[in-house]
Amino acid sequence: MIAAGIIALLLGFLLGIPILWTIGIILVIVGLVLLVLGQTGRAVGGRKHYF
């Protein structure tokens, strides 16, 4: 999810499409939150690890 967010950020910036920029920011933030929750040992969506 983090990789998809970074790709959306880059495409939004290079192509000048603001909605891709916004979606990229949201995907990166959600991906980081899930990563942190997975690293702390909390089950995310029924899984111990989120990769």
N, CA, C and O atoms as a GROMACS GRO file, in nm:
protein
  204
    1MET      N    1   0.083  -0.118   0.000
    1MET     CA    2   0.000   0.000   0.000
    1MET      C    3   0.088   0.125   0.000
    1MET      O    4   0.055   0.226  -0.062
    2ILE      N    5   0.198   0.117   0.069
    2ILE     CA    6   0.290   0.231   0.072
    2ILE      C    7   0.349   0.255  -0.066
    2ILE      O    8   0.362   0.369  -0.111
    3ALA      N    9   0.385   0.147  -0.134
    3ALA     CA   10   0.442   0.160  -0.269
    3ALA      C   11   0.340   0.218  -0.365
    3ALA      O   12   0.374   0.303  -0.448
    4ALA      N   13   0.215   0.175  -0.356
    4ALA     CA   14   0.110   0.229  -0.443
    4ALA      C   15   0.090   0.378  -0.415
    4ALA      O   16   0.066   0.456  -0.507
    5GLY      N   17   0.100   0.418  -0.288
    5GLY     CA   18   0.087   0.558  -0.252
    5GLY      C   19   0.199   0.643  -0.309
    5GLY      O   20   0.176   0.754  -0.356
    6ILE      N   21   0.320   0.589  -0.304
    6ILE     CA   22   0.434   0.663  -0.357
    6ILE      C   23   0.423   0.677  -0.508
    6ILE      O   24   0.454   0.783  -0.564
    7ILE      N   25   0.378   0.571  -0.575
    7ILE     CA   26   0.359   0.578  -0.720
    7ILE      C   27   0.253   0.681  -0.755
    7ILE      O   28   0.270   0.760  -0.847
    8ALA      N   29   0.142   0.681  -0.680
    8ALA     CA   30   0.036   0.778  -0.705
    8ALA      C   31   0.085   0.920  -0.680
    8ALA      O   32   0.051   1.012  -0.754
    9LEU      N   33   0.165   0.939  -0.576
    9LEU     CA   34   0.222   1.071  -0.548
    9LEU      C   35   0.310   1.118  -0.665
    9LEU      O   36   0.298   1.231  -0.711
   10LEU      N   37   0.397   1.030  -0.711
   10LEU     CA   38   0.486   1.067  -0.821
   10LEU      C   39   0.408   1.098  -0.949
   10LEU      O   40   0.436   1.196  -1.017
   11LEU      N   41   0.311   1.012  -0.982
   11LEU     CA   42   0.233   1.038  -1.102
   11LEU      C   43   0.152   1.166  -1.091
   11LEU      O   44   0.142   1.242  -1.187
   12GLY      N   45   0.095   1.190  -0.974
   12GLY     CA   46   0.018   1.312  -0.954
   12GLY      C   47   0.105   1.436  -0.966
   12GLY      O   48   0.061   1.538  -1.020
   13PHE      N   49   0.226   1.427  -0.916
   13PHE     CA   50   0.317   1.541  -0.924
   13PHE      C   51   0.366   1.564  -1.067
   13PHE      O   52   0.368   1.677  -1.116
   14LEU      N   53   0.407   1.454  -1.133
   14LEU     CA   54   0.463   1.468  -1.267
   14LEU      C   55   0.358   1.504  -1.372
   14LEU      O   56   0.386   1.580  -1.465
   15LEU      N   57   0.238   1.449  -1.358
   15LEU     CA   58   0.134   1.475  -1.457
   15LEU      C   59   0.046   1.595  -1.420
   15LEU      O   60  -0.035   1.639  -1.501
   16GLY      N   61   0.063   1.646  -1.300
   16GLY     CA   62  -0.015   1.763  -1.260
   16GLY      C   63  -0.160   1.731  -1.231
   16GLY      O   64  -0.248   1.814  -1.255
   17ILE      N   65  -0.187   1.610  -1.178
   17ILE     CA   66  -0.324   1.569  -1.147
   17ILE      C   67  -0.339   1.570  -0.995
   17ILE      O   68  -0.286   1.483  -0.927
   18PRO      N   69  -0.411   1.669  -0.942
   18PRO     CA   70  -0.420   1.684  -0.796
   18PRO      C   71  -0.489   1.567  -0.725
   18PRO      O   72  -0.456   1.538  -0.610
   19ILE      N   73  -0.584   1.500  -0.791
   19ILE     CA   74  -0.654   1.391  -0.724
   19ILE      C   75  -0.559   1.273  -0.700
   19ILE      O   76  -0.572   1.203  -0.599
   20LEU      N   77  -0.464   1.249  -0.790
   20LEU     CA   78  -0.366   1.143  -0.768
   20LEU      C   79  -0.275   1.179  -0.652
   20LEU      O   80  -0.236   1.092  -0.574
   21TRP      N   81  -0.241   1.305  -0.640
   21TRP     CA   82  -0.158   1.352  -0.529
   21TRP      C   83  -0.229   1.324  -0.397
   21TRP      O   84  -0.168   1.275  -0.302
   22THR      N   85  -0.359   1.356  -0.390
   22THR     CA   86  -0.437   1.336  -0.269
   22THR      C   87  -0.452   1.187  -0.237
   22THR      O   88  -0.435   1.147  -0.122
   23ILE      N   89  -0.482   1.108  -0.337
   23ILE     CA   90  -0.495   0.963  -0.315
   23ILE      C   91  -0.362   0.904  -0.269
   23ILE      O   92  -0.360   0.817  -0.183
   24GLY      N   93  -0.253   0.951  -0.326
   24GLY     CA   94  -0.121   0.902  -0.286
   24GLY      C   95  -0.090   0.933  -0.141
   24GLY      O   96  -0.037   0.848  -0.069
   25ILE      N   97  -0.124   1.053  -0.096
   25ILE     CA   98  -0.101   1.089   0.044
   25ILE      C   99  -0.183   1.000   0.137
   25ILE      O  100  -0.134   0.952   0.239
   26ILE      N  101  -0.310   0.977   0.099
   26ILE     CA  102  -0.396   0.893   0.182
   26ILE      C  103  -0.342   0.750   0.188
   26ILE      O  104  -0.340   0.690   0.295
   27LEU      N  105  -0.300   0.695   0.075
   27LEU     CA  106  -0.248   0.558   0.073
   27LEU      C  107  -0.121   0.545   0.156
   27LEU      O  108  -0.103   0.445   0.226
   28VAL      N  109  -0.034   0.642   0.148
   28VAL     CA  110   0.090   0.637   0.226
   28VAL      C  111   0.059   0.642   0.375
   28VAL      O  112   0.117   0.566   0.453
   29ILE      N  113  -0.032   0.730   0.416
   29ILE     CA  114  -0.066   0.742   0.558
   29ILE      C  115  -0.130   0.614   0.610
   29ILE      O  116  -0.094   0.565   0.717
   30VAL      N  117  -0.226   0.559   0.535
   30VAL     CA  118  -0.291   0.434   0.577
   30VAL      C  119  -0.190   0.321   0.581
   30VAL      O  120  -0.192   0.240   0.675
   31GLY      N  121  -0.103   0.313   0.484
   31GLY     CA  122   0.000   0.209   0.483
   31GLY      C  123   0.094   0.219   0.601
   31GLY      O  124   0.131   0.117   0.660
   32LEU      N  125   0.133   0.340   0.638
   32LEU     CA  126   0.221   0.358   0.753
   32LEU      C  127   0.151   0.323   0.884
   32LEU      O  128   0.212   0.263   0.972
   33VAL      N  129   0.024   0.359   0.896
   33VAL     CA  130  -0.052   0.324   1.016
   33VAL      C  131  -0.062   0.173   1.029
   33VAL      O  132  -0.042   0.119   1.138
   34LEU      N  133  -0.094   0.104   0.920
   34LEU     CA  134  -0.103  -0.042   0.925
   34LEU      C  135   0.032  -0.106   0.955
   34LEU      O  136   0.039  -0.206   1.026
   35LEU      N  137   0.138  -0.048   0.901
   35LEU     CA  138   0.272  -0.100   0.927
   35LEU      C  139   0.307  -0.086   1.075
   35LEU      O  140   0.359  -0.180   1.135
   36VAL      N  141   0.279   0.030   1.132
   36VAL     CA  142   0.309   0.052   1.274
   36VAL      C  143   0.226  -0.041   1.363
   36VAL      O  144   0.278  -0.098   1.458
   37LEU      N  145   0.097  -0.055   1.332
   37LEU     CA  146   0.013  -0.145   1.410
   37LEU      C  147   0.062  -0.289   1.401
   37LEU      O  148   0.060  -0.362   1.500
   38GLY      N  149   0.104  -0.330   1.283
   38GLY     CA  150   0.156  -0.465   1.265
   38GLY      C  151   0.287  -0.486   1.340
   38GLY      O  152   0.311  -0.594   1.394
   39GLN      N  153   0.370  -0.384   1.344
   39GLN     CA  154   0.499  -0.395   1.412
   39GLN      C  155   0.484  -0.400   1.563
   39GLN      O  156   0.569  -0.457   1.632
   40THR      N  157   0.378  -0.341   1.616
   40THR     CA  158   0.359  -0.341   1.761
   40THR      C  159   0.294  -0.469   1.811
   40THR      O  160   0.275  -0.486   1.931
   41GLY      N  161   0.261  -0.560   1.720
   41GLY     CA  162   0.206  -0.688   1.761
   41GLY      C  163   0.054  -0.692   1.764
   41GLY      O  164  -0.004  -0.796   1.798
   42ARG      N  165  -0.011  -0.583   1.729
   42ARG     CA  166  -0.157  -0.582   1.725
   42ARG      C  167  -0.203  -0.653   1.598
   42ARG      O  168  -0.143  -0.636   1.492
   43ALA      N  169  -0.307  -0.731   1.610
   43ALA     CA  170  -0.362  -0.798   1.493
   43ALA      C  171  -0.438  -0.696   1.408
   43ALA      O  172  -0.527  -0.628   1.458
   44VAL      N  173  -0.403  -0.687   1.282
   44VAL     CA  174  -0.467  -0.594   1.190
   44VAL      C  175  -0.545  -0.677   1.089
   44VAL      O  176  -0.485  -0.749   1.009
   45GLY      N  177  -0.675  -0.668   1.092
   45GLY     CA  178  -0.757  -0.745   0.999
   45GLY      C  179  -0.744  -0.894   1.021
   45GLY      O  180  -0.755  -0.972   0.926
   46GLY      N  181  -0.721  -0.935   1.144
   46GLY     CA  182  -0.708  -1.076   1.174
   46GLY      C  183  -0.570  -1.133   1.149
   46GLY      O  184  -0.548  -1.253   1.162
   47ARG      N  185  -0.476  -1.046   1.112
   47ARG     CA  186  -0.339  -1.092   1.085
   47ARG      C  187  -0.243  -1.026   1.184
   47ARG      O  188  -0.257  -0.909   1.217
   48LYS      N  189  -0.146  -1.104   1.229
   48LYS     CA  190  -0.046  -1.049   1.321
   48LYS      C  191   0.048  -0.952   1.249
   48LYS      O  192   0.092  -0.853   1.308
   49HIS      N  193   0.078  -0.980   1.122
   49HIS     CA  194   0.173  -0.898   1.048
   49HIS      C  195   0.105  -0.844   0.925
   49HIS      O  196   0.026  -0.914   0.861
   50TYR      N  197   0.135  -0.720   0.891
   50TYR     CA  198   0.085  -0.660   0.769
   50TYR      C  199   0.204  -0.632   0.678
   50TYR      O  200   0.292  -0.552   0.712
   51PHE      N  201   0.207  -0.696   0.565
   51PHE     CA  202   0.318  -0.678   0.472
   51PHE      C  203   0.263  -0.623   0.344
   51PHE      O  204   0.339  -0.599   0.250
   0.00000   0.00000   0.00000
